[in-house]
Amino acid sequence: MPLPPLPRPDQVRLVVTDMDGTLLDPDGAVPDGLWPLLRRMHDAGIAFVPASGRQHATIAASFPAGVTPGHDELVIIAENGTLVTRGGVEVSSETLDRDAVTAVVHAVRGLGTSRDGGAVLAGKRGAYVERADARFVDHVRTYYRELEVVEDLLAVDDETLKVAVYDDVDSATGTLPALEHLRADHQVVVSSPHWIDVMPTGVTKGRGLRRLQAELGVTPAQTMVFGDYLNDIEMLDAAEWSFAMAGAHPDVLAHARHTAPSNAEHGVVQVLEALFAA
Protein backbone atom coordinates (compact mmCIF):
# COMPACT_ATOMS: atom_id res chain seq x y z
CA MET A 1 0.00 0.00 0.00
CA PRO A 2 1.53 3.37 -1.00
CA LEU A 3 1.84 5.81 1.88
CA PRO A 4 1.14 9.55 1.62
CA PRO A 5 3.97 12.11 1.80
CA LEU A 6 4.80 12.36 5.49
CA PRO A 7 6.07 15.23 7.62
CA ARG A 8 9.64 15.39 8.86
CA PRO A 9 10.20 13.86 12.31
CA ASP A 10 10.86 17.34 13.73
CA GLN A 11 7.32 18.32 12.70
CA VAL A 12 5.74 15.59 14.86
CA ARG A 13 5.58 15.72 18.66
CA LEU A 14 2.96 13.11 19.49
CA VAL A 15 2.25 9.62 18.11
CA VAL A 16 -0.89 7.99 19.51
CA THR A 17 -2.04 4.50 18.61
CA ASP A 18 -4.90 2.21 19.44
CA MET A 19 -3.85 -1.30 20.46
CA ASP A 20 -6.19 -4.11 19.32
CA GLY A 21 -6.63 -4.23 15.56
CA THR A 22 -4.15 -1.38 15.13
CA LEU A 23 -0.72 -1.68 16.77
CA LEU A 24 -0.93 -5.26 18.03
CA ASP A 25 -0.58 -8.08 15.52
CA PRO A 26 -3.39 -10.65 15.11
CA ASP A 27 -1.84 -12.68 17.97
CA GLY A 28 -2.10 -9.67 20.28
CA ALA A 29 1.65 -8.96 20.39
CA VAL A 30 3.56 -5.71 19.99
CA PRO A 31 5.51 -5.98 16.68
CA ASP A 32 9.25 -6.37 17.20
CA GLY A 33 9.85 -3.53 14.77
CA LEU A 34 8.31 -1.03 17.17
CA TRP A 35 11.08 -1.14 19.78
CA PRO A 36 13.86 0.55 17.76
CA LEU A 37 11.30 3.11 16.62
CA LEU A 38 10.45 3.94 20.23
CA ARG A 39 14.14 4.78 20.74
CA ARG A 40 14.16 6.99 17.64
CA MET A 41 10.98 8.76 18.72
CA HIS A 42 12.33 9.31 22.22
CA ASP A 43 15.60 10.72 20.86
CA ALA A 44 13.62 12.99 18.50
CA GLY A 45 11.43 14.34 21.30
CA ILE A 46 8.28 12.59 20.04
CA ALA A 47 5.99 11.26 22.76
CA PHE A 48 4.56 7.81 22.09
CA VAL A 49 1.12 7.14 23.59
CA PRO A 50 -0.80 3.83 23.58
CA ALA A 51 -4.55 4.54 23.73
CA SER A 52 -6.92 1.65 24.29
CA GLY A 53 -10.11 0.36 25.78
CA ARG A 54 -7.88 -2.04 27.68
CA GLN A 55 -7.15 -1.76 31.39
CA HIS A 56 -4.27 0.50 32.40
CA ALA A 57 -2.33 -2.38 33.97
CA THR A 58 -2.69 -4.44 30.79
CA ILE A 59 -1.40 -1.64 28.56
CA ALA A 60 1.48 -0.87 30.94
CA ALA A 61 2.56 -4.53 30.90
CA SER A 62 3.04 -4.29 27.12
CA PHE A 63 5.58 -1.47 27.58
CA PRO A 64 7.75 -2.54 30.53
CA ALA A 65 10.61 -0.59 32.03
CA GLY A 66 14.00 -1.59 30.69
CA VAL A 67 12.81 -2.05 27.12
CA THR A 68 10.66 1.06 26.68
CA PRO A 69 12.67 4.25 26.10
CA GLY A 70 11.31 7.11 28.20
CA HIS A 71 9.30 4.69 30.34
CA ASP A 72 9.36 7.07 33.31
CA GLU A 73 7.34 9.59 31.26
CA LEU A 74 5.21 7.13 29.25
CA VAL A 75 1.69 8.45 28.73
CA ILE A 76 -1.16 5.93 28.65
CA ILE A 77 -4.76 6.60 27.64
CA ALA A 78 -6.65 3.66 29.17
CA GLU A 79 -10.22 2.43 29.42
CA ASN A 80 -11.26 4.39 26.31
CA GLY A 81 -10.15 7.71 27.78
CA THR A 82 -11.55 7.46 31.30
CA LEU A 83 -8.02 7.24 32.74
CA VAL A 84 -4.91 9.06 31.52
CA THR A 85 -1.54 8.66 33.23
CA ARG A 86 1.97 9.97 32.72
CA GLY A 87 4.85 8.02 34.22
CA GLY A 88 2.32 5.99 36.17
CA VAL A 89 0.81 9.08 37.80
CA GLU A 90 -2.82 9.96 37.12
CA VAL A 91 -3.28 12.96 34.86
CA SER A 92 -7.05 12.75 34.61
CA SER A 93 -9.88 10.34 35.26
CA GLU A 94 -13.64 10.30 34.95
CA THR A 95 -15.85 7.89 36.84
CA LEU A 96 -19.30 6.46 36.26
CA ASP A 97 -22.10 7.27 38.67
CA ARG A 98 -23.58 4.50 40.79
CA ASP A 99 -26.99 4.61 39.13
CA ALA A 100 -25.46 3.95 35.72
CA VAL A 101 -23.42 1.03 37.03
CA THR A 102 -26.56 -0.47 38.54
CA ALA A 103 -28.52 0.03 35.31
CA VAL A 104 -25.88 -1.68 33.16
CA VAL A 105 -25.47 -4.62 35.51
CA HIS A 106 -29.24 -5.17 35.71
CA ALA A 107 -29.54 -4.91 31.91
CA VAL A 108 -26.86 -7.54 31.37
CA ARG A 109 -28.34 -9.81 34.01
CA GLY A 110 -31.71 -9.39 32.29
CA LEU A 111 -30.33 -10.85 29.08
CA GLY A 112 -30.02 -14.18 30.87
CA THR A 113 -28.98 -16.97 28.54
CA SER A 114 -30.15 -15.14 25.41
CA ARG A 115 -26.60 -13.84 24.89
CA ASP A 116 -23.25 -15.46 25.69
CA GLY A 117 -21.51 -12.61 27.45
CA GLY A 118 -21.17 -10.66 30.66
CA ALA A 119 -20.33 -7.38 32.32
CA VAL A 120 -16.90 -6.22 33.45
CA LEU A 121 -16.79 -3.47 36.05
CA ALA A 122 -13.59 -1.56 35.29
CA GLY A 123 -12.42 0.19 38.44
CA LYS A 124 -9.36 2.22 39.32
CA ARG A 125 -7.85 -0.57 41.43
CA GLY A 126 -8.86 -3.46 39.18
CA ALA A 127 -11.58 -5.10 37.14
CA TYR A 128 -14.38 -7.30 38.41
CA VAL A 129 -16.71 -9.93 36.94
CA GLU A 130 -19.43 -12.06 38.46
CA ARG A 131 -19.43 -14.69 35.71
CA ALA A 132 -16.89 -17.24 36.92
CA ASP A 133 -16.51 -19.87 34.18
CA ALA A 134 -12.94 -20.30 32.94
CA ARG A 135 -13.72 -19.62 29.28
CA PHE A 136 -15.18 -16.20 30.03
CA VAL A 137 -12.64 -15.25 32.70
CA ASP A 138 -9.67 -16.27 30.54
CA HIS A 139 -10.99 -14.20 27.64
CA VAL A 140 -11.60 -11.13 29.80
CA ARG A 141 -8.14 -11.43 31.35
CA THR A 142 -6.66 -10.76 27.89
CA TYR A 143 -7.81 -7.14 28.31
CA TYR A 144 -7.94 -6.88 32.11
CA ARG A 145 -4.72 -8.10 33.70
CA GLU A 146 -5.87 -7.26 37.22
CA LEU A 147 -9.16 -9.16 37.40
CA GLU A 148 -11.23 -10.46 40.31
CA VAL A 149 -14.28 -12.72 40.27
CA VAL A 150 -16.90 -11.50 42.75
CA GLU A 151 -20.33 -12.71 43.76
CA ASP A 152 -22.04 -9.36 43.16
CA LEU A 153 -20.74 -6.55 40.94
CA LEU A 154 -22.99 -4.09 42.76
CA ALA A 155 -21.17 -4.80 46.03
CA VAL A 156 -17.73 -3.85 44.64
CA ASP A 157 -16.04 -1.01 46.54
CA ASP A 158 -14.03 0.79 43.87
CA GLU A 159 -14.35 3.89 41.70
CA THR A 160 -15.84 2.75 38.39
CA LEU A 161 -14.22 4.08 35.23
CA LYS A 162 -16.60 2.21 32.92
CA VAL A 163 -18.66 -0.94 32.56
CA ALA A 164 -17.60 -3.07 29.60
CA VAL A 165 -20.08 -5.60 28.24
CA TYR A 166 -18.94 -8.62 26.25
CA ASP A 167 -21.10 -10.30 23.60
CA ASP A 168 -19.72 -13.48 22.07
CA VAL A 169 -21.72 -13.10 18.84
CA ASP A 170 -22.14 -9.43 17.90
CA SER A 171 -22.28 -6.52 20.31
CA ALA A 172 -24.02 -4.05 17.99
CA THR A 173 -26.99 -6.25 17.10
CA GLY A 174 -27.13 -8.30 20.30
CA THR A 175 -26.38 -6.48 23.54
CA LEU A 176 -26.55 -2.87 22.36
CA PRO A 177 -30.38 -2.70 22.20
CA ALA A 178 -30.50 -3.58 25.91
CA LEU A 179 -28.26 -0.60 26.70
CA GLU A 180 -29.73 1.99 24.30
CA HIS A 181 -31.80 3.57 27.08
CA LEU A 182 -28.58 4.74 28.75
CA ARG A 183 -27.49 6.88 25.80
CA ALA A 184 -29.47 9.92 26.98
CA ASP A 185 -27.22 10.41 30.02
CA HIS A 186 -24.12 8.31 29.35
CA GLN A 187 -21.63 7.41 26.66
CA VAL A 188 -22.43 4.01 25.11
CA VAL A 189 -19.72 3.00 22.64
CA VAL A 190 -19.38 -0.09 20.48
CA SER A 191 -15.64 -0.52 20.92
CA SER A 192 -15.24 -3.75 18.93
CA PRO A 193 -17.43 -6.40 17.30
CA HIS A 194 -17.73 -8.05 20.74
CA TRP A 195 -17.50 -5.22 23.27
CA ILE A 196 -19.61 -2.24 24.36
CA ASP A 197 -18.34 0.34 26.87
CA VAL A 198 -20.63 2.44 29.05
CA MET A 199 -18.84 5.55 30.35
CA PRO A 200 -19.55 9.06 31.62
CA THR A 201 -21.06 11.40 29.02
CA GLY A 202 -18.52 12.90 26.63
CA VAL A 203 -15.65 10.62 27.60
CA THR A 204 -13.68 9.35 24.59
CA LYS A 205 -10.10 8.62 23.68
CA GLY A 206 -10.24 11.85 21.71
CA ARG A 207 -11.17 13.88 24.78
CA GLY A 208 -8.25 12.33 26.65
CA LEU A 209 -5.96 13.13 23.72
CA ARG A 210 -7.09 16.76 23.51
CA ARG A 211 -6.39 17.23 27.21
CA LEU A 212 -2.95 15.73 26.68
CA GLN A 213 -2.30 18.02 23.71
CA ALA A 214 -3.23 21.02 25.84
CA GLU A 215 -0.96 19.92 28.67
CA LEU A 216 2.01 19.32 26.36
CA GLY A 217 1.38 22.31 24.09
CA VAL A 218 0.99 20.07 21.04
CA THR A 219 -1.22 20.96 18.08
CA PRO A 220 -3.27 18.60 15.87
CA ALA A 221 -0.79 19.36 13.08
CA GLN A 222 1.98 17.89 15.28
CA THR A 223 -0.06 14.80 16.16
CA MET A 224 -0.13 11.41 14.40
CA VAL A 225 -2.93 8.97 15.33
CA PHE A 226 -3.71 5.37 14.32
CA GLY A 227 -7.01 3.54 14.83
CA ASP A 228 -9.38 0.95 13.43
CA TYR A 229 -12.72 0.97 15.26
CA LEU A 230 -15.57 3.25 16.30
CA ASN A 231 -14.04 4.18 19.66
CA ASP A 232 -11.08 5.68 17.76
CA ILE A 233 -13.05 8.24 15.73
CA GLU A 234 -12.80 11.17 18.15
CA MET A 235 -9.09 10.49 18.55
CA LEU A 236 -8.56 10.55 14.79
CA ASP A 237 -10.46 13.85 14.64
CA ALA A 238 -7.90 15.37 17.03
CA ALA A 239 -4.98 14.87 14.62
CA GLU A 240 -4.14 16.13 11.17
CA TRP A 241 -2.01 13.02 10.59
CA SER A 242 -4.82 10.52 11.15
CA PHE A 243 -4.50 6.95 9.86
CA ALA A 244 -7.20 4.28 9.66
CA MET A 245 -5.86 0.76 9.32
CA ALA A 246 -6.66 -1.17 6.15
CA GLY A 247 -9.80 -3.15 6.91
CA ALA A 248 -10.96 -0.67 9.56
CA HIS A 249 -14.63 0.00 10.19
CA PRO A 250 -16.06 2.04 7.27
CA ASP A 251 -16.93 4.97 9.56
CA VAL A 252 -13.33 5.08 10.76
CA LEU A 253 -12.01 5.06 7.21
CA ALA A 254 -14.33 7.98 6.47
CA HIS A 255 -12.92 10.06 9.35
CA ALA A 256 -9.24 9.39 8.79
CA ARG A 257 -7.19 11.48 6.37
CA HIS A 258 -4.99 8.52 5.42
CA THR A 259 -4.92 4.72 5.38
CA ALA A 260 -2.16 2.55 6.82
CA PRO A 261 -1.49 -1.12 6.09
CA SER A 262 -3.35 -3.52 8.39
CA ASN A 263 -2.13 -4.59 11.81
CA ALA A 264 -1.30 -7.99 10.30
CA GLU A 265 1.17 -6.12 8.07
CA HIS A 266 2.46 -4.09 11.03
CA GLY A 267 1.02 -0.94 9.48
CA VAL A 268 1.86 1.37 12.39
CA VAL A 269 5.50 0.26 12.21
CA GLN A 270 5.54 0.76 8.44
CA VAL A 271 4.28 4.34 8.71
CA LEU A 272 6.71 5.23 11.51
CA GLU A 273 9.63 3.76 9.58
CA ALA A 274 8.59 5.90 6.62
CA LEU A 275 8.35 8.93 8.92
CA PHE A 276 12.02 8.60 9.85
CA ALA A 277 12.95 7.95 6.24
CA ALA A 278 11.21 11.15 5.10
N, C-alpha and C positions, 0 to 999 in steps of 0.2 A: 504493500500500500504506500503510495507516494505521500510524503509529509509536506505540510505547508512551509513556506519560509519562516524560520524561527527567529526570535530576538537573540541578541548576544547575551551571554551569561550575566554580564554586568547590568543588563536591563531587567533582570528577574530577581526578586527578593524573597519570593514565597512560592513553594511548590506544595500543593495539597492534593492528596489522593485518597479516594475511597479504597477499601480493602477487597472485600469479596466481589468477584466478577470484574475487578479493575486491576489492582496491583497484584493480588495473590494469584498464583497459577491455579488450574483446575483442581489440583490436589490440596489447595489451601496453603501453599508455601510461598514465602517471599522469594522472588527470583534471585539467584546468586549474583546476577549482573547488577543488582541494585547497590550492593555494598560499596564497590569502588566509586559509584556515583554519589553516594552519601558523603564520602570523603571530599570529592570534588565540589559538591554543593557547599559543604561546611567551609572549605577553604575559600570559596568564592563569596561567602557571606549570604548564601541562600538558605533560608529556613525550610526544612522539610517537615511536613505535617501529615500524619496519617489521620483520616477522618472516617469514622465508621459507626454503624449501628451497634457494633460489638461493645462488650464491656471494657472499661478502661484497663483492668488488669490483663485482659486477653490481648489487647493491642500492645500494651507495654511489654508483654512477654515476647512479642515478635521483634522487638527492637531493644535487646538487652544491652546493659553497660558492657564495655569492653570490645564490642564489635560495632557499636553505633556511634559514629563521630558526633560530638556535640550532645551526647546523651544527657548531660546535666541540664541542658536547656531545651530538650526535646518537647515540642508542643504536641498534645494529643487532643483531638476533638472526638469524644466518645459518646456512646448512647444517642447517636443521631443529633448531637449538638447540645444535649442537656448538661454535659459536663465537659469543661475545657480545662486542661492543666498545662503548666509549663515547668519542666524540671520536676515533675511529680507534685507540684504545688497547685492547688485549685486557683484558677483564674476566674471562672464563673460557673454557676450551676443554676438549674431551674428545676423545681420539684413539682410533682403532681399532687393535687389536693386529695384528701382522703375520700371524698365523695366519688371522685372519678375512679380511684382505685377500686372502690367497692362496686361501682357500676360495671367496670370491665370484668372483674372476677365473677360477678353474678351472671353476666352475659355469657361468658365462656362456660361456666358450670351449666347454664341453661341449654347449651348445645348438646349436652349429654354425649351419647355415642353416635350422634349424627355426623360428627367430624372427628377425625383422628388428629388431635392436637392438644394444646394446653396453654396456660398463661404462665409467663415468667415475670415476676416482680423484680425489676432492676433497681436496686437500692445503692446508696453511696458506699456501704460497707461490703455489699455482695449481692448476689442474685438468689432468688428463692422460687421453688416450684412445689406444688402439692401433688403432682402426678409423679409416682415413684418408680414406674417400670424402667428397667435398664435401657431399653431401646430409646425411649424418650429422653431420659436423663443424659445418656451418652451423646445424643445429638445436640441437646442444649448446651452441654459442656464445651462443644466446639467453639461456641460464641461467648460463653460465660464461664471463665476459668474458675472463678470463686463462686461456687454454687452450693446451695443447701436445700435439701428436701425437708419440707415442713408439713405439718398436718393441716394447717389453715393459713392461707396467704393473708387473710385479713387480720391475723394476730401477729404478723411480723412487725417488729419494732425497728424501723429503719426509715430514713428519708427516701421517698420513691422518686427516682428520676423519670421512669416511664414504666408502662406495662407492655411487654411484647407478647404477642399472641401467635403461636405456631399453628399452621394448617398443613397437614401432610399432602393434601391434594392441590388446592389452589386458594390462596388467601383472598384474592379479589372477589371471586365468585362464591366462595364458601363462607368464611368467617366474617368478612367485611359487612355484609348486611346486618349482622347482629350487633355491630358497633356503630352503625351509621348515626344513631340517635345522639352519639357523643360529639359529633362534629360541630354542633352549634357552639359549644363552650370549650372544646379541646382539639388538639391537633391529632388527627387520625391518618397515619401515613402507611401506604403499602410499600414496605421497604425491600421486599423481594417477592418472588412468586409464592413463597411459603410463610412470610412473616408480615405482621401488621404491628406498628408501634403507636401507642396512645401516649401523648405527651402534653405538657402545658401548651396553651394556645400560642402560636407564633414561633415556637421553637423548631429550628431546622439546623442542619449543618451549615447552611448559608448564613444564618444569623450568628452562629458561633464564629464563622470565618470573618464576617464583617467586624465583629468586636475585636478579633485578633488583628485585623488590618489596622483598625483605629489605634490599638495599643502600640503596634510596631511602626506606625506611620507608613504603611504600605498601601499603594493604590491598586485598583483593579488591573491597570496596565502593567503592573509589576508582579502580577499573580498568575500562576499557572495551575489549573485544576483538572483532575481526571475523575470521571464517574461513569456509571453504567445504568443506574436504576432511578426510580422516581424520587427517592429520598436524596438524590444528588442534584436535583434541578436547581434549587436555590443557591447551592454552592457554585454551580457552573455559572449562574447569573452574576456572581460576585467577582468574576475574573474575565479579563479580555482574552486571555489565552486559555480557553475552555475546550477540553477534549472529551468527547464521548467515545467509548470503546466500540470497536466494530462488533455488531450484534447487540448493542445496547437497546434498551426499550425505545420505541419510536419517539415518544415524547422527549426523551433525553437527547436523542439525536437532533431533534428539532431545536432544542435550546442551545446546544453546543455550537461554537464557531468552527470547530475542527473535529476530525475523526482520527482516532489512534488505532493501531492494530489491536486485536483482541488480547485479553489477559493470557490466553493460551499461547499467544505469540510474544508474550512479555512486552506488550505495547507501551506501557509506561516507561520501561527501561529503554525501548527503542527511541522514544521521543526525547528522553533526557540525554541519551548518547548523542543524538542529533543536535541538541541544544549546545552541548560542549564542542561539537564539531563545527558549529556555525561561525 
